[in-house]
Amino acid sequence: MLGHRPLTPEDYGTILKRRWWVIVIPAAILPIIAYAVTFFVTPQYVSQTLVLVEQQKVPESYVKPVVTEDLNSRLATMREQILSRSRLAPIIERFNLYANKGMSMDDRIDKVRKDIGIKPIQSDLTRGLPGFYISFTASDPRTAQLACGEITSLFVTESIHARETSAEGTTQFLKGQLDDAKAKLDEQAAKLAKFQQEYAGRLPDEQATNLNMTSTLSTQLDATTQALTRMEQDKSYAEAILSQQVAAQNAQLTDHGSAPQAQQAQLQQLEEQETQLLTRYTDDYPDVIAVKRKIKELQAAIAKGPAPAKAPAPTAPSRNDSPGVLQLRAQIHAMDIGIAQKKSEQARIQGQLRMYQDRIAASPAVQEQYKGITRDNATAQQFYDDLLTKMNQSQMGTDLERRQQGEQFTVMDEPNLPESPTFPKRGVFIAGGLAGGLALGLLLTGLLEYKDTAMRSERDIWAFTKLPTLAVIEFEPELDQANPHRRWLGRKKPEMTAGGKPLVKVGG
């Protein structure tokens, strides 16, 4: 009555006693069948090798590695490259893999990809991955070993080639960038040189020199001006003495009637002296005031006498000049030459002073342009220096990879020759057959009990009729006359069935 009412542990025990053969027979037969199947399944052998990752032999403080990619990423990249058709096809043809299965080359390549295993080793003691396992599965142990060795060799070779290629590519890239940076640096240096040449003397670092030169030239100009003033005063004084001596000389050569001519000559000399003084001084200068006073007095004296004849210029040389007059004339000529030189020097100093003053005035605008050019030049220089340092480091890293002194893959254990197949495992098959047999026996037992409608207890009667039991008549089997000790005649125990006639009347 399985499924018609809730069962108790006692019911399960009863069912197990009654149906034990249904469970035992599948549990005994299926393991035997599973064991026999293992002889018909193609065995699979796995060959495995250990590849360790050796770190760079030269300390990184001396030579920085060019390849810094994570090992997991590099393994994934190398896996895709090695599992490509161009790499696997020669291995399949060399070892004649899966040739007896009638598979196409594409199917054989897919099968090889599935049979290759790569398992990284995780370690908490070292940074990164210390290594990885490479395995290959084949139906023949020798083929599995040889194919695993070939694939391992591909990984080692590809690692060396990839690191060298990456290092050389980095070096070539930096070399190109360095050439471009050098061209830009040369361009900025040419601009800076041109600017320095064009604005020589007005650059910011020359401003202090310009200020010093301005101060020096101002001092020189003051000294030259003072010297020129003294020389002009000396000349004026000499000319005055010359005029007096010429006047005296003219007075001696002429009679008294010629005195007005001498006065006229003296007046002319004083007017020339006034004109020269006014070119250098103002009207309130003492020498100018004195000359004007003499001119007024002489004009008043001339106005009282008769009109004089025009006298010769006192500075004009004459055959009648005395040695003193000639000496004065020579001194005045020398003074004229000295004054001309001093004026020339004064003009030169003034020109230089204006030049330095113009440089100082233009310095802020030049400084702004100069700052921009020098900033660009400094940036280009720093960029070039950084690239040059990286270029040198990259070249050392490339040489390190070429000499195989960098990170390398080392085969720690050669591919092993498997002694037993990894599939099928006979113990696993037998255990699976036993579990399957038990499950099948239990399933059959449950199905048989579910279809069985026999009522074997009061609970079955209640579950089926919903009527209470008034009495229970115990079944007494008949005796076997031939064997009195055998109570059971081999017939089944009568059962109360839903469709049969009950032994006693129950319910009411």
Secondary structure as a PSIPRED ss2 file (coil, helix, strand):
# PSIPRED VFORMAT (PSIPRED V4.0)

   1 M C   1.000  0.000  0.000
   2 L E   0.000  0.000  1.000
   3 G C   1.000  0.000  0.000
   4 H C   1.000  0.000  0.000
   5 R E   0.000  0.000  1.000
   6 P C   1.000  0.000  0.000
   7 L C   1.000  0.000  0.000
   8 T C   1.000  0.000  0.000
   9 P H   0.000  1.000  0.000
  10 E H   0.000  1.000  0.000
  11 D H   0.000  1.000  0.000
  12 Y H   0.000  1.000  0.000
  13 G H   0.000  1.000  0.000
  14 T H   0.000  1.000  0.000
  15 I H   0.000  1.000  0.000
  16 L H   0.000  1.000  0.000
  17 K H   0.000  1.000  0.000
  18 R H   0.000  1.000  0.000
  19 R H   0.000  1.000  0.000
  20 W H   0.000  1.000  0.000
  21 W H   0.000  1.000  0.000
  22 V H   0.000  1.000  0.000
  23 I H   0.000  1.000  0.000
  24 V H   0.000  1.000  0.000
  25 I H   0.000  1.000  0.000
  26 P H   0.000  1.000  0.000
  27 A H   0.000  1.000  0.000
  28 A H   0.000  1.000  0.000
  29 I H   0.000  1.000  0.000
  30 L H   0.000  1.000  0.000
  31 P H   0.000  1.000  0.000
  32 I H   0.000  1.000  0.000
  33 I H   0.000  1.000  0.000
  34 A H   0.000  1.000  0.000
  35 Y H   0.000  1.000  0.000
  36 A H   0.000  1.000  0.000
  37 V H   0.000  1.000  0.000
  38 T C   1.000  0.000  0.000
  39 F C   1.000  0.000  0.000
  40 F C   1.000  0.000  0.000
  41 V C   1.000  0.000  0.000
  42 T C   1.000  0.000  0.000
  43 P C   1.000  0.000  0.000
  44 Q E   0.000  0.000  1.000
  45 Y E   0.000  0.000  1.000
  46 V E   0.000  0.000  1.000
  47 S E   0.000  0.000  1.000
  48 Q E   0.000  0.000  1.000
  49 T E   0.000  0.000  1.000
  50 L E   0.000  0.000  1.000
  51 V E   0.000  0.000  1.000
  52 L E   0.000  0.000  1.000
  53 V E   0.000  0.000  1.000
  54 E E   0.000  0.000  1.000
  55 Q C   1.000  0.000  0.000
  56 Q C   1.000  0.000  0.000
  57 K C   1.000  0.000  0.000
  58 V C   1.000  0.000  0.000
  59 P C   1.000  0.000  0.000
  60 E C   1.000  0.000  0.000
  61 S C   1.000  0.000  0.000
  62 Y C   1.000  0.000  0.000
  63 V C   1.000  0.000  0.000
  64 K C   1.000  0.000  0.000
  65 P C   1.000  0.000  0.000
  66 V C   1.000  0.000  0.000
  67 V C   1.000  0.000  0.000
  68 T C   1.000  0.000  0.000
  69 E C   1.000  0.000  0.000
  70 D C   1.000  0.000  0.000
  71 L H   0.000  1.000  0.000
  72 N H   0.000  1.000  0.000
  73 S H   0.000  1.000  0.000
  74 R H   0.000  1.000  0.000
  75 L H   0.000  1.000  0.000
  76 A H   0.000  1.000  0.000
  77 T H   0.000  1.000  0.000
  78 M H   0.000  1.000  0.000
  79 R H   0.000  1.000  0.000
  80 E H   0.000  1.000  0.000
  81 Q H   0.000  1.000  0.000
  82 I H   0.000  1.000  0.000
  83 L C   1.000  0.000  0.000
  84 S C   1.000  0.000  0.000
  85 R H   0.000  1.000  0.000
  86 S H   0.000  1.000  0.000
  87 R H   0.000  1.000  0.000
  88 L H   0.000  1.000  0.000
  89 A H   0.000  1.000  0.000
  90 P H   0.000  1.000  0.000
  91 I H   0.000  1.000  0.000
  92 I H   0.000  1.000  0.000
  93 E H   0.000  1.000  0.000
  94 R H   0.000  1.000  0.000
  95 F H   0.000  1.000  0.000
  96 N C   1.000  0.000  0.000
  97 L C   1.000  0.000  0.000
  98 Y C   1.000  0.000  0.000
  99 A H   0.000  1.000  0.000
 100 N H   0.000  1.000  0.000
 101 K H   0.000  1.000  0.000
 102 G C   1.000  0.000  0.000
 103 M C   1.000  0.000  0.000
 104 S C   1.000  0.000  0.000
 105 M H   0.000  1.000  0.000
 106 D H   0.000  1.000  0.000
 107 D H   0.000  1.000  0.000
 108 R H   0.000  1.000  0.000
 109 I H   0.000  1.000  0.000
 110 D H   0.000  1.000  0.000
 111 K H   0.000  1.000  0.000
 112 V H   0.000  1.000  0.000
 113 R H   0.000  1.000  0.000
 114 K H   0.000  1.000  0.000
 115 D H   0.000  1.000  0.000
 116 I E   0.000  0.000  1.000
 117 G E   0.000  0.000  1.000
 118 I E   0.000  0.000  1.000
 119 K E   0.000  0.000  1.000
 120 P E   0.000  0.000  1.000
 121 I E   0.000  0.000  1.000
 122 Q C   1.000  0.000  0.000
 123 S C   1.000  0.000  0.000
 124 D C   1.000  0.000  0.000
 125 L C   1.000  0.000  0.000
 126 T C   1.000  0.000  0.000
 127 R C   1.000  0.000  0.000
 128 G C   1.000  0.000  0.000
 129 L C   1.000  0.000  0.000
 130 P C   1.000  0.000  0.000
 131 G E   0.000  0.000  1.000
 132 F E   0.000  0.000  1.000
 133 Y E   0.000  0.000  1.000
 134 I E   0.000  0.000  1.000
 135 S E   0.000  0.000  1.000
 136 F E   0.000  0.000  1.000
 137 T E   0.000  0.000  1.000
 138 A E   0.000  0.000  1.000
 139 S C   1.000  0.000  0.000
 140 D C   1.000  0.000  0.000
 141 P H   0.000  1.000  0.000
 142 R H   0.000  1.000  0.000
 143 T H   0.000  1.000  0.000
 144 A H   0.000  1.000  0.000
 145 Q H   0.000  1.000  0.000
 146 L H   0.000  1.000  0.000
 147 A H   0.000  1.000  0.000
 148 C H   0.000  1.000  0.000
 149 G H   0.000  1.000  0.000
 150 E H   0.000  1.000  0.000
 151 I H   0.000  1.000  0.000
 152 T H   0.000  1.000  0.000
 153 S H   0.000  1.000  0.000
 154 L H   0.000  1.000  0.000
 155 F H   0.000  1.000  0.000
 156 V H   0.000  1.000  0.000
 157 T H   0.000  1.000  0.000
 158 E H   0.000  1.000  0.000
 159 S H   0.000  1.000  0.000
 160 I H   0.000  1.000  0.000
 161 H H   0.000  1.000  0.000
 162 A H   0.000  1.000  0.000
 163 R H   0.000  1.000  0.000
 164 E H   0.000  1.000  0.000
 165 T H   0.000  1.000  0.000
 166 S H   0.000  1.000  0.000
 167 A H   0.000  1.000  0.000
 168 E H   0.000  1.000  0.000
 169 G H   0.000  1.000  0.000
 170 T H   0.000  1.000  0.000
 171 T H   0.000  1.000  0.000
 172 Q H   0.000  1.000  0.000
 173 F H   0.000  1.000  0.000
 174 L H   0.000  1.000  0.000
 175 K H   0.000  1.000  0.000
 176 G H   0.000  1.000  0.000
 177 Q H   0.000  1.000  0.000
 178 L H   0.000  1.000  0.000
 179 D H   0.000  1.000  0.000
 180 D H   0.000  1.000  0.000
 181 A H   0.000  1.000  0.000
 182 K H   0.000  1.000  0.000
 183 A H   0.000  1.000  0.000
 184 K H   0.000  1.000  0.000
 185 L H   0.000  1.000  0.000
 186 D H   0.000  1.000  0.000
 187 E H   0.000  1.000  0.000
 188 Q H   0.000  1.000  0.000
 189 A H   0.000  1.000  0.000
 190 A H   0.000  1.000  0.000
 191 K H   0.000  1.000  0.000
 192 L H   0.000  1.000  0.000
 193 A H   0.000  1.000  0.000
 194 K H   0.000  1.000  0.000
 195 F H   0.000  1.000  0.000
 196 Q H   0.000  1.000  0.000
 197 Q H   0.000  1.000  0.000
 198 E H   0.000  1.000  0.000
 199 Y C   1.000  0.000  0.000
 200 A C   1.000  0.000  0.000
 201 G C   1.000  0.000  0.000
 202 R C   1.000  0.000  0.000
 203 L C   1.000  0.000  0.000
 204 P H   0.000  1.000  0.000
 205 D H   0.000  1.000  0.000
 206 E H   0.000  1.000  0.000
 207 Q H   0.000  1.000  0.000
 208 A H   0.000  1.000  0.000
 209 T H   0.000  1.000  0.000
 210 N H   0.000  1.000  0.000
 211 L H   0.000  1.000  0.000
 212 N H   0.000  1.000  0.000
 213 M H   0.000  1.000  0.000
 214 T H   0.000  1.000  0.000
 215 S H   0.000  1.000  0.000
 216 T H   0.000  1.000  0.000
 217 L H   0.000  1.000  0.000
 218 S H   0.000  1.000  0.000
 219 T H   0.000  1.000  0.000
 220 Q H   0.000  1.000  0.000
 221 L H   0.000  1.000  0.000
 222 D H   0.000  1.000  0.000
 223 A H   0.000  1.000  0.000
 224 T H   0.000  1.000  0.000
 225 T H   0.000  1.000  0.000
 226 Q H   0.000  1.000  0.000
 227 A H   0.000  1.000  0.000
 228 L H   0.000  1.000  0.000
 229 T H   0.000  1.000  0.000
 230 R H   0.000  1.000  0.000
 231 M H   0.000  1.000  0.000
 232 E H   0.000  1.000  0.000
 233 Q H   0.000  1.000  0.000
 234 D H   0.000  1.000  0.000
 235 K H   0.000  1.000  0.000
 236 S H   0.000  1.000  0.000
 237 Y H   0.000  1.000  0.000
 238 A H   0.000  1.000  0.000
 239 E H   0.000  1.000  0.000
 240 A H   0.000  1.000  0.000
 241 I H   0.000  1.000  0.000
 242 L H   0.000  1.000  0.000
 243 S H   0.000  1.000  0.000
 244 Q H   0.000  1.000  0.000
 245 Q H   0.000  1.000  0.000
 246 V H   0.000  1.000  0.000
 247 A H   0.000  1.000  0.000
 248 A H   0.000  1.000  0.000
 249 Q H   0.000  1.000  0.000
 250 N H   0.000  1.000  0.000
 251 A H   0.000  1.000  0.000
 252 Q H   0.000  1.000  0.000
 253 L H   0.000  1.000  0.000
 254 T C   1.000  0.000  0.000
 255 D C   1.000  0.000  0.000
 256 H H   0.000  1.000  0.000
 257 G H   0.000  1.000  0.000
 258 S H   0.000  1.000  0.000
 259 A H   0.000  1.000  0.000
 260 P H   0.000  1.000  0.000
 261 Q H   0.000  1.000  0.000
 262 A H   0.000  1.000  0.000
 263 Q H   0.000  1.000  0.000
 264 Q H   0.000  1.000  0.000
 265 A H   0.000  1.000  0.000
 266 Q H   0.000  1.000  0.000
 267 L H   0.000  1.000  0.000
 268 Q H   0.000  1.000  0.000
 269 Q H   0.000  1.000  0.000
 270 L H   0.000  1.000  0.000
 271 E H   0.000  1.000  0.000
 272 E H   0.000  1.000  0.000
 273 Q H   0.000  1.000  0.000
 274 E H   0.000  1.000  0.000
 275 T H   0.000  1.000  0.000
 276 Q H   0.000  1.000  0.000
 277 L H   0.000  1.000  0.000
 278 L H   0.000  1.000  0.000
 279 T C   1.000  0.000  0.000
 280 R C   1.000  0.000  0.000
 281 Y C   1.000  0.000  0.000
 282 T C   1.000  0.000  0.000
 283 D C   1.000  0.000  0.000
 284 D C   1.000  0.000  0.000
 285 Y C   1.000  0.000  0.000
 286 P H   0.000  1.000  0.000
 287 D H   0.000  1.000  0.000
 288 V H   0.000  1.000  0.000
 289 I H   0.000  1.000  0.000
 290 A H   0.000  1.000  0.000
 291 V H   0.000  1.000  0.000
 292 K H   0.000  1.000  0.000
 293 R H   0.000  1.000  0.000
 294 K H   0.000  1.000  0.000
 295 I H   0.000  1.000  0.000
 296 K H   0.000  1.000  0.000
 297 E H   0.000  1.000  0.000
 298 L H   0.000  1.000  0.000
 299 Q H   0.000  1.000  0.000
 300 A H   0.000  1.000  0.000
 301 A H   0.000  1.000  0.000
 302 I H   0.000  1.000  0.000
 303 A H   0.000  1.000  0.000
 304 K H   0.000  1.000  0.000
 305 G C   1.000  0.000  0.000
 306 P C   1.000  0.000  0.000
 307 A C   1.000  0.000  0.000
 308 P C   1.000  0.000  0.000
 309 A C   1.000  0.000  0.000
 310 K C   1.000  0.000  0.000
 311 A C   1.000  0.000  0.000
 312 P C   1.000  0.000  0.000
 313 A C   1.000  0.000  0.000
 314 P C   1.000  0.000  0.000
 315 T C   1.000  0.000  0.000
 316 A C   1.000  0.000  0.000
 317 P C   1.000  0.000  0.000
 318 S C   1.000  0.000  0.000
 319 R C   1.000  0.000  0.000
 320 N C   1.000  0.000  0.000
 321 D C   1.000  0.000  0.000
 322 S C   1.000  0.000  0.000
 323 P H   0.000  1.000  0.000
 324 G H   0.000  1.000  0.000
 325 V H   0.000  1.000  0.000
 326 L H   0.000  1.000  0.000
 327 Q H   0.000  1.000  0.000
 328 L H   0.000  1.000  0.000
 329 R H   0.000  1.000  0.000
 330 A H   0.000  1.000  0.000
 331 Q H   0.000  1.000  0.000
 332 I H   0.000  1.000  0.000
 333 H H   0.000  1.000  0.000
 334 A H   0.000  1.000  0.000
 335 M H   0.000  1.000  0.000
 336 D H   0.000  1.000  0.000
 337 I H   0.000  1.000  0.000
 338 G H   0.000  1.000  0.000
 339 I H   0.000  1.000  0.000
 340 A H   0.000  1.000  0.000
 341 Q H   0.000  1.000  0.000
 342 K H   0.000  1.000  0.000
 343 K H   0.000  1.000  0.000
 344 S H   0.000  1.000  0.000
 345 E H   0.000  1.000  0.000
 346 Q H   0.000  1.000  0.000
 347 A H   0.000  1.000  0.000
 348 R H   0.000  1.000  0.000
 349 I H   0.000  1.000  0.000
 350 Q H   0.000  1.000  0.000
 351 G H   0.000  1.000  0.000
 352 Q H   0.000  1.000  0.000
 353 L H   0.000  1.000  0.000
 354 R H   0.000  1.000  0.000
 355 M H   0.000  1.000  0.000
 356 Y H   0.000  1.000  0.000
 357 Q H   0.000  1.000  0.000
 358 D H   0.000  1.000  0.000
 359 R H   0.000  1.000  0.000
 360 I H   0.000  1.000  0.000
 361 A H   0.000  1.000  0.000
 362 A H   0.000  1.000  0.000
 363 S H   0.000  1.000  0.000
 364 P H   0.000  1.000  0.000
 365 A H   0.000  1.000  0.000
 366 V H   0.000  1.000  0.000
 367 Q H   0.000  1.000  0.000
 368 E H   0.000  1.000  0.000
 369 Q H   0.000  1.000  0.000
 370 Y H   0.000  1.000  0.000
 371 K H   0.000  1.000  0.000
 372 G H   0.000  1.000  0.000
 373 I H   0.000  1.000  0.000
 374 T H   0.000  1.000  0.000
 375 R H   0.000  1.000  0.000
 376 D H   0.000  1.000  0.000
 377 N H   0.000  1.000  0.000
 378 A H   0.000  1.000  0.000
 379 T H   0.000  1.000  0.000
 380 A H   0.000  1.000  0.000
 381 Q H   0.000  1.000  0.000
 382 Q H   0.000  1.000  0.000
 383 F H   0.000  1.000  0.000
 384 Y H   0.000  1.000  0.000
 385 D H   0.000  1.000  0.000
 386 D H   0.000  1.000  0.000
 387 L H   0.000  1.000  0.000
 388 L H   0.000  1.000  0.000
 389 T H   0.000  1.000  0.000
 390 K H   0.000  1.000  0.000
 391 M H   0.000  1.000  0.000
 392 N H   0.000  1.000  0.000
 393 Q H   0.000  1.000  0.000
 394 S H   0.000  1.000  0.000
 395 Q H   0.000  1.000  0.000
 396 M H   0.000  1.000  0.000
 397 G H   0.000  1.000  0.000
 398 T H   0.000  1.000  0.000
 399 D H   0.000  1.000  0.000
 400 L H   0.000  1.000  0.000
 401 E H   0.000  1.000  0.000
 402 R H   0.000  1.000  0.000
 403 R C   1.000  0.000  0.000
 404 Q C   1.000  0.000  0.000
 405 Q C   1.000  0.000  0.000
 406 G C   1.000  0.000  0.000
 407 E C   1.000  0.000  0.000
 408 Q E   0.000  0.000  1.000
 409 F E   0.000  0.000  1.000
 410 T E   0.000  0.000  1.000
 411 V E   0.000  0.000  1.000
 412 M E   0.000  0.000  1.000
 413 D E   0.000  0.000  1.000
 414 E C   1.000  0.000  0.000
 415 P C   1.000  0.000  0.000
 416 N C   1.000  0.000  0.000
 417 L C   1.000  0.000  0.000
 418 P C   1.000  0.000  0.000
 419 E C   1.000  0.000  0.000
 420 S C   1.000  0.000  0.000
 421 P C   1.000  0.000  0.000
 422 T C   1.000  0.000  0.000
 423 F E   0.000  0.000  1.000
 424 P C   1.000  0.000  0.000
 425 K C   1.000  0.000  0.000
 426 R H   0.000  1.000  0.000
 427 G H   0.000  1.000  0.000
 428 V H   0.000  1.000  0.000
 429 F H   0.000  1.000  0.000
 430 I H   0.000  1.000  0.000
 431 A H   0.000  1.000  0.000
 432 G H   0.000  1.000  0.000
 433 G H   0.000  1.000  0.000
 434 L H   0.000  1.000  0.000
 435 A H   0.000  1.000  0.000
 436 G H   0.000  1.000  0.000
 437 G H   0.000  1.000  0.000
 438 L H   0.000  1.000  0.000
 439 A H   0.000  1.000  0.000
 440 L H   0.000  1.000  0.000
 441 G H   0.000  1.000  0.000
 442 L H   0.000  1.000  0.000
 443 L H   0.000  1.000  0.000
 444 L H   0.000  1.000  0.000
 445 T H   0.000  1.000  0.000
 446 G H   0.000  1.000  0.000
 447 L H   0.000  1.000  0.000
 448 L H   0.000  1.000  0.000
 449 E H   0.000  1.000  0.000
 450 Y H   0.000  1.000  0.000
 451 K H   0.000  1.000  0.000
 452 D C   1.000  0.000  0.000
 453 T C   1.000  0.000  0.000
 454 A C   1.000  0.000  0.000
 455 M E   0.000  0.000  1.000
 456 R C   1.000  0.000  0.000
 457 S C   1.000  0.000  0.000
 458 E H   0.000  1.000  0.000
 459 R H   0.000  1.000  0.000
 460 D H   0.000  1.000  0.000
 461 I H   0.000  1.000  0.000
 462 W H   0.000  1.000  0.000
 463 A H   0.000  1.000  0.000
 464 F H   0.000  1.000  0.000
 465 T H   0.000  1.000  0.000
 466 K C   1.000  0.000  0.000
 467 L C   1.000  0.000  0.000
 468 P C   1.000  0.000  0.000
 469 T C   1.000  0.000  0.000
 470 L C   1.000  0.000  0.000
 471 A C   1.000  0.000  0.000
 472 V C   1.000  0.000  0.000
 473 I C   1.000  0.000  0.000
 474 E C   1.000  0.000  0.000
 475 F C   1.000  0.000  0.000
 476 E C   1.000  0.000  0.000
 477 P C   1.000  0.000  0.000
 478 E C   1.000  0.000  0.000
 479 L C   1.000  0.000  0.000
 480 D C   1.000  0.000  0.000
 481 Q C   1.000  0.000  0.000
 482 A C   1.000  0.000  0.000
 483 N C   1.000  0.000  0.000
 484 P C   1.000  0.000  0.000
 485 H C   1.000  0.000  0.000
 486 R C   1.000  0.000  0.000
 487 R C   1.000  0.000  0.000
 488 W C   1.000  0.000  0.000
 489 L C   1.000  0.000  0.000
 490 G C   1.000  0.000  0.000
 491 R C   1.000  0.000  0.000
 492 K C   1.000  0.000  0.000
 493 K C   1.000  0.000  0.000
 494 P C   1.000  0.000  0.000
 495 E C   1.000  0.000  0.000
 496 M E   0.000  0.000  1.000
 497 T C   1.000  0.000  0.000
 498 A C   1.000  0.000  0.000
 499 G C   1.000  0.000  0.000
 500 G C   1.000  0.000  0.000
 501 K C   1.000  0.000  0.000
 502 P C   1.000  0.000  0.000
 503 L C   1.000  0.000  0.000
 504 V C   1.000  0.000  0.000
 505 K C   1.000  0.000  0.000
 506 V C   1.000  0.000  0.000
 507 G C   1.000  0.000  0.000
 508 G C   1.000  0.000  0.000
